[in-house]
Amino acid sequence: MYVEMRQINKSFDGFQASKDVNFGVEKGHLAALLGPSGSGKTTILRMIAGLDKPDSGDIMINGVRVNEIPGSKRGIGFVFQDYALFRYMTVADNIAFGLEVQKKSKGEIKSRVGELLELVSMQDLGKRYPHQLSGGQRQRVAFARALAPDPQLLLLDEPFAAIDAKVRRELRTWLKEMIGRVGVTSIFVTHDQEEAVEVADTVIITNHGKIEQVGTPEDICRRPATEFVTDFIDAKRLEVMMAGREG
């Protein structure tokens, strides 16, 4: 496993947000943390990112325990729900930001930014500012910026939540294709069952800080492991969606 959470516990002011959390994500896979609001999804993501520290347990990335390693040293790219783009920077400058922090040469930065603009199909928009872009375009820029330093792990916190339904469906397909092309191990948080089943290789279902089930989309829909998963998953609707995808 490339990412592992081993017996992770985390509390905030007496509230236990994570309870004996255990799961692993294989290298190159796209995993979805799926669950209702308050189920502990974002807490898990923040601990992997190094933004929060577990009270107990081990976080492993590529075989290394990273609990004491700062987030900036973990080789992680992070895509925020609200894009978090710098308003007064152009698209190209936003993408270049992490490379400048790494003190890359101007030549390296220019080359990498050009490569990423092409990857996200925004070659002609590098000089625009975030307010001149659509929501979908801003999310693509956020994705490119996260990829710029060549992270080994990509984390996405409800990446499509701020985008309207039609564009969200288009971006799901785009994201899966991009991550498959780049080959970066990725974990994203969502409360949207359809999104998780359509995009992820592995679905991790959370409930009250616990992991209820880890499996493929087919496992989750057809072989629910707990009563909560049975009640939570809209299996009939998702089965129809998967059948259409397979057809």
Backbone as CSV, one residue per row, in Angstrom:
resi,resn,N_x,N_y,N_z,CA_x,CA_y,CA_z,C_x,C_y,C_z
1,MET,0.830,-1.197,0.000,0.000,0.000,0.000,0.874,1.259,0.000
2,TYR,0.486,2.253,-0.777,1.275,3.482,-0.831,0.942,4.410,0.337
3,VAL,-0.358,4.500,0.666,-0.803,5.284,1.825,-1.502,4.335,2.790
4,GLU,-1.123,4.422,4.070,-1.777,3.593,5.084,-2.098,4.419,6.321
5,MET,-3.292,4.215,6.835,-3.690,4.764,8.129,-3.806,3.570,9.073
6,ARG,-3.008,3.567,10.144,-2.955,2.428,11.056,-3.407,2.838,12.459
7,GLN,-4.577,2.347,12.844,-5.109,2.569,14.198,-5.089,4.052,14.589
8,ILE,-5.598,4.887,13.693,-5.574,6.334,13.903,-6.743,6.780,14.781
9,ASN,-6.407,7.568,15.797,-7.413,8.196,16.653,-7.136,9.692,16.726
10,LYS,-8.231,10.481,16.703,-8.091,11.931,16.787,-9.316,12.523,17.457
11,SER,-9.071,13.379,18.477,-10.171,14.050,19.175,-9.969,15.554,19.154
12,PHE,-11.086,16.276,19.145,-11.097,17.724,19.240,-12.002,18.124,20.402
13,ASP,-11.423,18.699,21.457,-12.216,19.164,22.605,-13.175,18.094,23.122
14,GLY,-12.665,16.881,23.234,-13.468,15.790,23.771,-14.308,15.054,22.756
15,PHE,-14.385,15.563,21.525,-15.150,14.883,20.470,-14.200,14.025,19.655
16,GLN,-14.483,12.725,19.569,-13.596,11.830,18.822,-13.966,11.823,17.350
17,ALA,-13.131,12.468,16.555,-13.393,12.613,15.117,-12.928,11.411,14.318
18,SER,-11.930,10.680,14.843,-11.435,9.459,14.196,-11.282,8.380,15.254
19,LYS,-11.826,7.181,14.957,-11.811,6.084,15.923,-11.199,4.843,15.282
20,ASP,-9.974,4.526,15.673,-9.297,3.321,15.173,-9.402,3.201,13.654
21,VAL,-9.031,4.259,12.959,-9.128,4.296,11.498,-8.009,3.471,10.872
22,ASN,-8.404,2.514,10.042,-7.459,1.650,9.325,-7.881,1.533,7.867
23,PHE,-6.990,1.852,6.962,-7.221,1.568,5.540,-5.918,1.810,4.778
24,GLY,-5.870,1.318,3.545,-4.719,1.546,2.688,-5.160,1.885,1.283
25,VAL,-4.327,2.633,0.577,-4.585,3.002,-0.820,-3.372,2.582,-1.639
26,GLU,-3.609,1.831,-2.698,-2.516,1.350,-3.535,-1.930,2.470,-4.379
27,LYS,-0.674,2.313,-4.733,0.020,3.303,-5.559,-0.690,3.461,-6.901
28,GLY,-0.903,4.713,-7.307,-1.542,5.011,-8.582,-3.052,4.954,-8.559
29,HIS,-3.648,4.561,-7.429,-5.104,4.464,-7.345,-5.728,5.798,-6.933
30,LEU,-6.989,5.936,-7.302,-7.809,7.083,-6.914,-8.841,6.585,-5.914
31,ALA,-8.760,7.075,-4.676,-9.651,6.619,-3.606,-10.587,7.739,-3.180
32,ALA,-11.826,7.375,-2.866,-12.824,8.337,-2.392,-13.129,8.082,-0.930
33,LEU,-13.048,9.142,-0.118,-13.544,9.106,1.257,-14.991,9.570,1.202
34,LEU,-15.919,8.658,1.401,-17.343,8.924,1.220,-18.082,8.748,2.539
35,GLY,-18.930,9.718,2.858,-19.744,9.599,4.055,-20.566,10.853,4.266
36,PRO,-21.527,10.802,5.191,-22.348,11.976,5.472,-21.533,13.075,6.145
37,SER,-22.098,14.270,6.220,-21.433,15.378,6.897,-21.117,15.002,8.341
38,GLY,-19.920,15.354,8.795,-19.532,15.069,10.172,-19.063,13.659,10.426
39,SER,-18.843,12.890,9.358,-18.465,11.483,9.539,-16.962,11.277,9.690
40,GLY,-16.163,12.339,9.533,-14.723,12.226,9.743,-13.871,12.233,8.499
41,LYS,-14.479,12.466,7.343,-13.743,12.413,6.072,-12.618,13.448,6.007
42,THR,-12.987,14.694,6.259,-12.012,15.776,6.119,-10.929,15.687,7.180
43,THR,-11.269,15.230,8.375,-10.260,15.039,9.417,-9.184,14.069,8.941
44,ILE,-9.601,12.987,8.318,-8.639,12.005,7.790,-7.744,12.656,6.743
45,LEU,-8.352,13.399,5.820,-7.578,14.047,4.762,-6.569,15.040,5.346
46,ARG,-7.013,15.808,6.338,-6.134,16.805,6.949,-4.967,16.149,7.698
47,MET,-5.193,14.996,8.295,-4.097,14.310,8.973,-3.085,13.773,7.964
48,ILE,-3.561,13.243,6.854,-2.630,12.776,5.822,-1.809,13.948,5.289
49,ALA,-2.467,15.115,5.146,-1.795,16.301,4.623,-0.836,16.936,5.620
50,GLY,-0.930,16.549,6.886,-0.087,17.149,7.906,-0.653,18.415,8.493
51,LEU,-1.924,18.708,8.205,-2.568,19.902,8.756,-3.077,19.645,10.176
52,ASP,-3.375,18.390,10.489,-3.721,17.963,11.846,-2.873,16.750,12.195
53,LYS,-2.624,16.569,13.482,-1.789,15.456,13.933,-2.639,14.453,14.705
54,PRO,-2.514,13.160,14.405,-3.302,12.163,15.146,-2.869,12.077,16.602
55,ASP,-3.802,11.721,17.474,-3.470,11.505,18.890,-2.720,10.191,19.069
56,SER,-3.038,9.224,18.228,-2.343,7.934,18.274,-2.469,7.264,16.911
57,GLY,-1.611,6.275,16.674,-1.616,5.565,15.404,-0.519,6.066,14.475
58,ASP,-0.392,5.415,13.333,0.667,5.719,12.373,0.090,6.068,11.008
59,ILE,0.628,7.129,10.418,0.328,7.490,9.032,1.552,7.130,8.207
60,MET,1.372,6.257,7.234,2.477,5.783,6.412,2.279,6.241,4.967
61,ILE,3.333,6.802,4.387,3.319,7.161,2.967,4.558,6.554,2.328
62,ASN,4.339,5.671,1.384,5.436,4.977,0.687,6.365,4.288,1.687
63,GLY,5.776,3.678,2.709,6.541,2.901,3.675,7.218,3.693,4.772
64,VAL,7.014,5.026,4.776,7.650,5.889,5.769,6.592,6.443,6.726
65,ARG,6.840,6.358,8.033,5.942,6.963,9.025,6.136,8.472,8.976
66,VAL,5.047,9.203,8.709,5.172,10.645,8.464,4.565,11.497,9.577
67,ASN,4.147,10.889,10.687,3.476,11.645,11.755,4.232,12.901,12.149
68,GLU,5.546,12.816,12.225,6.347,13.952,12.686,6.940,14.767,11.541
69,ILE,6.639,14.387,10.318,7.173,15.100,9.150,6.207,16.219,8.763
70,PRO,6.669,17.457,8.628,5.773,18.553,8.245,5.087,18.271,6.907
71,GLY,3.874,18.780,6.766,3.130,18.566,5.533,3.890,18.998,4.296
72,SER,4.651,20.081,4.402,5.398,20.611,3.257,6.507,19.675,2.795
73,LYS,6.847,18.690,3.647,7.925,17.757,3.312,7.393,16.364,2.951
74,ARG,6.091,16.225,2.826,5.516,14.899,2.586,5.299,14.580,1.104
75,GLY,5.608,15.509,0.217,5.418,15.259,-1.214,3.965,15.203,-1.615
76,ILE,3.154,16.117,-1.029,1.708,16.105,-1.229,1.253,17.354,-1.971
77,GLY,0.321,17.173,-2.912,-0.389,18.283,-3.543,-1.792,18.314,-2.984
78,PHE,-2.334,19.515,-2.756,-3.654,19.650,-2.136,-4.535,20.554,-2.996
79,VAL,-5.725,20.061,-3.330,-6.710,20.857,-4.072,-7.860,21.165,-3.124
80,PHE,-8.085,22.449,-2.871,-9.106,22.876,-1.921,-10.468,23.022,-2.596
81,GLN,-11.506,22.903,-1.780,-12.877,23.018,-2.274,-13.142,24.362,-2.942
82,ASP,-12.577,25.445,-2.377,-12.845,26.783,-2.904,-11.733,27.276,-3.830
83,TYR,-10.949,26.336,-4.381,-9.861,26.597,-5.331,-8.644,27.228,-4.663
84,ALA,-8.853,28.259,-3.790,-7.755,28.946,-3.091,-6.712,29.500,-4.054
85,LEU,-7.176,30.002,-5.198,-6.255,30.636,-6.146,-5.933,32.052,-5.686
86,PHE,-4.763,32.536,-6.065,-4.375,33.896,-5.736,-5.033,34.840,-6.747
87,ARG,-5.904,35.702,-6.272,-6.736,36.531,-7.151,-5.935,37.467,-8.036
88,TYR,-4.819,37.960,-7.523,-4.058,38.965,-8.258,-2.895,38.364,-9.047
89,MET,-2.896,37.054,-9.170,-1.910,36.366,-10.006,-2.595,35.804,-11.235
90,THR,-1.890,35.770,-12.346,-2.424,35.148,-13.546,-2.506,33.631,-13.353
91,VAL,-3.167,32.975,-14.288,-3.239,31.511,-14.270,-1.835,30.917,-14.235
92,ALA,-0.967,31.403,-15.111,0.389,30.877,-15.183,1.140,31.100,-13.870
93,ASP,0.983,32.264,-13.273,1.684,32.559,-12.020,1.145,31.725,-10.868
94,ASN,-0.174,31.456,-10.873,-0.738,30.576,-9.855,-0.114,29.187,-9.950
95,ILE,-0.013,28.666,-11.160,0.556,27.329,-11.355,2.030,27.303,-10.954
96,ALA,2.717,28.415,-11.199,4.157,28.487,-10.939,4.490,28.649,-9.460
97,PHE,3.504,28.985,-8.631,3.777,29.382,-7.253,4.614,28.355,-6.488
98,GLY,4.195,27.091,-6.516,4.909,26.058,-5.769,6.320,25.837,-6.277
99,LEU,6.514,26.017,-7.561,7.843,25.860,-8.154,8.773,26.984,-7.704
100,GLU,8.203,28.186,-7.568,9.008,29.320,-7.094,9.407,29.123,-5.637
101,VAL,8.488,28.557,-4.852,8.810,28.247,-3.450,9.966,27.250,-3.390
102,GLN,9.996,26.321,-4.339,11.071,25.329,-4.414,12.351,25.903,-5.013
103,LYS,12.276,27.171,-5.434,13.434,27.876,-6.018,13.937,27.211,-7.301
104,LYS,12.985,26.780,-8.125,13.349,26.254,-9.436,13.819,27.396,-10.333
105,SER,14.584,27.079,-11.354,15.072,28.100,-12.280,13.922,28.611,-13.145
106,LYS,14.089,29.796,-13.708,13.049,30.377,-14.562,12.744,29.478,-15.751
107,GLY,13.775,28.849,-16.283,13.576,27.946,-17.414,12.750,26.732,-17.037
108,GLU,13.055,26.159,-15.886,12.300,24.995,-15.412,10.849,25.360,-15.156
109,ILE,10.642,26.524,-14.550,9.279,26.961,-14.230,8.490,27.180,-15.501
110,LYS,9.058,27.878,-16.451,8.352,28.159,-17.711,7.977,26.864,-18.418
111,SER,8.909,25.919,-18.452,8.659,24.646,-19.120,7.553,23.860,-18.423
112,ARG,7.616,23.790,-17.091,6.627,23.021,-16.327,5.246,23.659,-16.424
113,VAL,5.163,24.972,-16.338,3.874,25.659,-16.443,3.262,25.415,-17.821
114,GLY,4.071,25.489,-18.865,3.565,25.228,-20.206,3.037,23.815,-20.355
115,GLU,3.766,22.858,-19.764,3.358,21.452,-19.796,2.010,21.258,-19.100
116,LEU,1.823,21.923,-17.958,0.589,21.752,-17.194,-0.575,22.489,-17.834
117,LEU,-0.330,23.646,-18.413,-1.400,24.347,-19.130,-1.927,23.483,-20.268
118,GLU,-1.024,22.786,-20.931,-1.440,21.886,-22.006,-2.195,20.687,-21.440
119,LEU,-1.723,20.160,-20.319,-2.376,19.004,-19.700,-3.833,19.305,-19.368
120,VAL,-4.097,20.518,-18.858,-5.464,20.862,-18.447,-6.214,21.631,-19.535
121,SER,-5.649,21.609,-20.756,-6.284,22.224,-21.938,-6.571,23.710,-21.742
122,MET,-5.590,24.433,-21.209,-5.742,25.870,-20.992,-4.529,26.635,-21.530
123,GLN,-3.952,26.118,-22.629,-2.741,26.703,-23.189,-2.870,28.190,-23.497
124,ASP,-4.073,28.609,-23.896,-4.272,29.993,-24.335,-4.781,30.903,-23.217
125,LEU,-4.847,30.386,-21.989,-5.451,31.156,-20.903,-4.459,31.500,-19.795
126,GLY,-3.188,31.303,-20.042,-2.187,31.511,-19.009,-2.098,32.928,-18.483
127,LYS,-2.495,33.912,-19.295,-2.389,35.311,-18.874,-3.671,35.844,-18.238
128,ARG,-4.685,35.016,-18.168,-5.936,35.456,-17.535,-5.822,35.390,-16.014
129,TYR,-6.763,36.068,-15.352,-6.833,36.072,-13.894,-8.014,35.200,-13.462
130,PRO,-8.000,34.707,-12.221,-9.071,33.806,-11.774,-10.486,34.346,-12.008
131,HIS,-10.707,35.655,-11.811,-12.069,36.192,-11.978,-12.536,36.154,-13.429
132,GLN,-11.611,35.904,-14.354,-11.965,35.828,-15.772,-12.250,34.401,-16.219
133,LEU,-12.263,33.474,-15.274,-12.460,32.062,-15.587,-13.787,31.550,-15.055
134,SER,-14.278,30.474,-15.654,-15.456,29.781,-15.121,-15.039,28.952,-13.916
135,GLY,-16.032,28.454,-13.175,-15.733,27.615,-12.022,-14.949,26.371,-12.408
136,GLY,-15.333,25.752,-13.525,-14.625,24.557,-13.980,-13.187,24.856,-14.353
137,GLN,-12.964,26.011,-14.996,-11.602,26.399,-15.367,-10.760,26.690,-14.131
138,ARG,-11.358,27.341,-13.128,-10.613,27.621,-11.901,-10.204,26.322,-11.206
139,GLN,-11.090,25.324,-11.241,-10.735,24.057,-10.619,-9.610,23.374,-11.382
140,ARG,-9.573,23.523,-12.696,-8.476,22.952,-13.481,-7.149,23.626,-13.134
141,VAL,-7.203,24.936,-12.919,-5.989,25.657,-12.522,-5.516,25.171,-11.156
142,ALA,-6.452,24.991,-10.226,-6.095,24.495,-8.895,-5.456,23.109,-8.990
143,PHE,-5.979,22.284,-9.871,-5.434,20.946,-10.093,-4.016,21.050,-10.654
144,ALA,-3.820,21.915,-11.654,-2.497,22.091,-12.254,-1.496,22.628,-11.235
145,ARG,-1.932,23.578,-10.410,-1.032,24.145,-9.398,-0.592,23.069,-8.398
146,ALA,-1.534,22.200,-8.004,-1.198,21.129,-7.058,-0.216,20.135,-7.669
147,LEU,-0.312,19.931,-8.982,0.565,18.978,-9.656,1.940,19.553,-9.995
148,ALA,2.055,20.886,-10.006,3.280,21.529,-10.485,4.554,21.020,-9.809
149,PRO,4.588,20.881,-8.475,5.826,20.410,-7.823,6.054,18.910,-7.957
150,ASP,5.244,18.236,-8.783,5.359,16.794,-9.007,5.172,15.990,-7.729
151,PRO,4.012,16.151,-7.053,3.767,15.425,-5.805,3.595,13.932,-6.051
152,GLN,3.880,13.151,-5.025,3.666,11.707,-5.108,2.281,11.311,-4.611
153,LEU,1.592,12.272,-3.987,0.248,12.026,-3.463,-0.575,13.292,-3.652
154,LEU,-1.777,13.139,-4.195,-2.672,14.270,-4.424,-3.908,14.111,-3.545
155,LEU,-4.232,15.158,-2.766,-5.410,15.160,-1.902,-6.379,16.227,-2.395
156,LEU,-7.654,15.877,-2.453,-8.671,16.798,-2.957,-9.845,16.836,-1.983
157,ASP,-10.158,18.016,-1.472,-11.229,18.181,-0.490,-12.502,18.645,-1.179
158,GLU,-13.433,17.708,-1.425,-14.687,17.990,-2.145,-14.421,18.896,-3.337
159,PRO,-13.631,18.433,-4.303,-13.156,19.296,-5.388,-14.237,19.838,-6.309
160,PHE,-15.423,19.212,-6.315,-16.464,19.663,-7.240,-17.634,20.348,-6.542
161,ALA,-17.530,20.553,-5.245,-18.675,21.046,-4.467,-19.123,22.446,-4.887
162,ALA,-18.190,23.287,-5.342,-18.533,24.669,-5.666,-18.921,24.858,-7.133
163,ILE,-19.127,23.751,-7.852,-19.384,23.812,-9.291,-20.788,23.292,-9.576
164,ASP,-21.453,23.879,-10.579,-22.828,23.456,-10.865,-22.849,22.027,-11.408
165,ALA,-24.027,21.402,-11.356,-24.157,19.965,-11.588,-23.650,19.526,-12.953
166,LYS,-23.976,20.276,-14.006,-23.579,19.875,-15.360,-22.052,19.878,-15.496
167,VAL,-21.424,20.955,-15.048,-19.964,21.049,-15.141,-19.316,20.011,-14.231
168,ARG,-19.938,19.746,-13.093,-19.403,18.762,-12.150,-19.306,17.387,-12.803
169,ARG,-20.328,17.009,-13.550,-20.304,15.708,-14.231,-19.181,15.651,-15.254
170,GLU,-18.973,16.749,-15.978,-17.903,16.789,-16.971,-16.540,16.694,-16.308
171,LEU,-16.378,17.386,-15.164,-15.096,17.399,-14.473,-14.758,16.053,-13.842
172,ARG,-15.779,15.294,-13.459,-15.514,13.961,-12.906,-14.746,13.118,-13.914
173,THR,-15.277,13.076,-15.138,-14.638,12.293,-16.193,-13.246,12.822,-16.467
174,TRP,-13.136,14.148,-16.520,-11.842,14.782,-16.793,-10.827,14.433,-15.700
175,LEU,-11.246,14.520,-14.435,-10.333,14.246,-13.328,-9.825,12.814,-13.381
176,LYS,-10.712,11.864,-13.605,-10.303,10.455,-13.659,-9.296,10.236,-14.783
177,GLU,-9.540,10.854,-15.935,-8.620,10.721,-17.062,-7.267,11.342,-16.743
178,MET,-7.282,12.530,-16.126,-6.027,13.224,-15.820,-5.193,12.448,-14.815
179,ILE,-5.833,11.951,-13.765,-5.090,11.211,-12.744,-4.555,9.908,-13.319
180,GLY,-5.345,9.283,-14.186,-4.860,8.077,-14.863,-3.660,8.374,-15.740
181,ARG,-3.678,9.525,-16.411,-2.574,9.896,-17.289,-1.314,10.240,-16.498
182,VAL,-1.493,10.976,-15.398,-0.348,11.399,-14.589,0.170,10.251,-13.715
183,GLY,-0.753,9.394,-13.265,-0.365,8.238,-12.461,-0.106,8.531,-10.998
184,VAL,-0.629,9.658,-10.501,-0.372,10.035,-9.112,-1.436,9.408,-8.196
185,THR,-1.009,8.845,-7.083,-1.933,8.312,-6.089,-2.767,9.464,-5.541
186,SER,-4.088,9.280,-5.470,-4.972,10.398,-5.119,-6.074,9.948,-4.176
187,ILE,-6.440,10.860,-3.248,-7.553,10.622,-2.325,-8.431,11.863,-2.333
188,PHE,-9.734,11.673,-2.547,-10.632,12.827,-2.523,-11.802,12.589,-1.580
189,VAL,-12.237,13.676,-0.969,-13.378,13.660,-0.050,-14.639,14.017,-0.823
190,THR,-15.724,13.284,-0.555,-17.001,13.614,-1.176,-18.147,13.085,-0.306
191,HIS,-19.304,13.726,-0.419,-20.509,13.164,0.191,-21.460,12.687,-0.898
192,ASP,-21.008,12.775,-2.165,-21.819,12.432,-3.331,-21.526,10.979,-3.729
193,GLN,-22.498,10.092,-3.509,-22.299,8.674,-3.799,-22.016,8.421,-5.272
194,GLU,-22.753,9.096,-6.141,-22.580,8.906,-7.580,-21.168,9.310,-7.997
195,GLU,-20.700,10.402,-7.439,-19.349,10.883,-7.730,-18.305,9.848,-7.323
196,ALA,-18.438,9.308,-6.120,-17.481,8.322,-5.620,-17.456,7.078,-6.493
197,VAL,-18.636,6.576,-6.841,-18.726,5.346,-7.622,-18.219,5.554,-9.039
198,GLU,-18.480,6.715,-9.604,-18.073,6.974,-10.987,-16.576,7.206,-11.122
199,VAL,-15.967,7.856,-10.140,-14.582,8.299,-10.275,-13.574,7.361,-9.627
200,ALA,-13.883,6.795,-8.457,-12.867,6.137,-7.633,-12.595,4.684,-8.014
201,ASP,-11.345,4.267,-7.784,-10.985,2.850,-7.852,-11.363,2.168,-6.538
202,THR,-11.216,2.914,-5.445,-11.505,2.405,-4.101,-12.394,3.398,-3.374
203,VAL,-13.424,2.901,-2.683,-14.319,3.745,-1.899,-14.150,3.393,-0.423
204,ILE,-13.924,4.420,0.399,-13.749,4.251,1.843,-14.916,4.957,2.521
205,ILE,-15.807,4.206,3.143,-17.018,4.783,3.719,-16.799,5.070,5.202
206,THR,-17.074,6.329,5.591,-16.884,6.778,6.969,-18.228,7.027,7.649
207,ASN,-18.235,6.845,8.976,-19.455,7.071,9.751,-19.064,7.302,11.207
208,HIS,-19.386,8.493,11.729,-19.067,8.822,13.124,-17.606,8.526,13.464
209,GLY,-16.702,8.895,12.554,-15.277,8.748,12.812,-14.709,7.375,12.545
210,LYS,-15.560,6.408,12.202,-15.100,5.039,11.953,-15.138,4.720,10.463
211,ILE,-14.364,3.723,10.073,-14.415,3.209,8.714,-15.398,2.044,8.691
212,GLU,-16.447,2.185,7.904,-17.468,1.129,7.820,-17.106,0.067,6.782
213,GLN,-16.501,0.505,5.659,-16.154,-0.446,4.600,-15.155,0.187,3.655
214,VAL,-14.248,-0.643,3.149,-13.306,-0.247,2.098,-13.441,-1.263,0.977
215,GLY,-13.664,-0.782,-0.239,-13.811,-1.715,-1.357,-13.960,-0.999,-2.674
216,THR,-14.091,-1.774,-3.731,-14.351,-1.200,-5.049,-15.779,-0.656,-5.071
217,PRO,-16.111,0.190,-6.046,-17.501,0.637,-6.153,-18.483,-0.529,-6.229
218,GLU,-18.089,-1.587,-6.938,-18.961,-2.758,-7.051,-19.153,-3.439,-5.692
219,ASP,-18.083,-3.539,-4.913,-18.191,-4.130,-3.574,-19.177,-3.343,-2.713
220,ILE,-19.022,-2.034,-2.734,-19.854,-1.167,-1.900,-21.327,-1.319,-2.261
221,CYS,-21.620,-1.371,-3.550,-23.016,-1.440,-3.993,-23.619,-2.835,-3.844
222,ARG,-22.830,-3.838,-4.158,-23.379,-5.194,-4.247,-23.105,-6.055,-3.017
223,ARG,-22.092,-5.663,-2.216,-21.749,-6.460,-1.039,-21.487,-5.544,0.155
224,PRO,-22.495,-4.799,0.592,-22.299,-3.907,1.742,-21.898,-4.708,2.975
225,ALA,-20.916,-4.181,3.712,-20.342,-4.947,4.824,-21.048,-4.718,6.149
226,THR,-21.762,-3.596,6.281,-22.416,-3.288,7.554,-23.833,-2.781,7.304
227,GLU,-24.605,-2.749,8.360,-25.975,-2.237,8.258,-25.968,-0.769,7.837
228,PHE,-24.995,-0.003,8.337,-24.922,1.412,7.952,-24.724,1.556,6.445
229,VAL,-23.800,0.788,5.866,-23.548,0.887,4.423,-24.805,0.496,3.652
230,THR,-25.489,-0.541,4.095,-26.733,-0.973,3.438,-27.751,0.157,3.417
231,ASP,-27.895,0.854,4.537,-28.873,1.947,4.627,-28.395,3.212,3.911
232,PHE,-27.078,3.450,3.935,-26.527,4.696,3.395,-26.482,4.709,1.869
233,ILE,-26.089,3.586,1.281,-25.884,3.535,-0.164,-27.217,3.351,-0.898
234,ASP,-27.429,4.156,-1.912,-28.596,4.001,-2.783,-28.214,3.007,-3.879
235,ALA,-28.217,1.731,-3.518,-27.660,0.696,-4.382,-28.355,0.614,-5.742
236,LYS,-29.675,0.739,-5.757,-30.395,0.605,-7.030,-29.985,1.685,-8.017
237,ARG,-29.937,2.928,-7.551,-29.568,4.041,-8.445,-28.134,3.885,-8.931
238,LEU,-27.239,3.476,-8.026,-25.845,3.335,-8.415,-25.627,2.144,-9.334
239,GLU,-26.402,1.086,-9.136,-26.310,-0.067,-10.031,-26.689,0.332,-11.454
240,VAL,-27.745,1.123,-11.596,-28.169,1.598,-12.914,-27.046,2.432,-13.544
241,MET,-26.430,3.298,-12.740,-25.354,4.138,-13.239,-24.165,3.290,-13.687
242,MET,-23.782,2.312,-12.868,-22.642,1.447,-13.218,-22.938,0.618,-14.447
243,ALA,-24.173,0.135,-14.568,-24.551,-0.658,-15.744,-24.422,0.172,-17.013
244,GLY,-24.812,1.438,-16.923,-24.688,2.333,-18.076,-23.241,2.586,-18.420
245,ARG,-22.395,2.704,-17.407,-20.975,2.941,-17.631,-20.318,1.712,-18.257
246,GLU,-20.688,0.545,-17.745,-20.103,-0.696,-18.270,-20.578,-0.985,-19.682
247,GLY,-21.837,-0.554,-19.962,-22.379,-0.780,-21.307,-21.749,0.119,-22.327
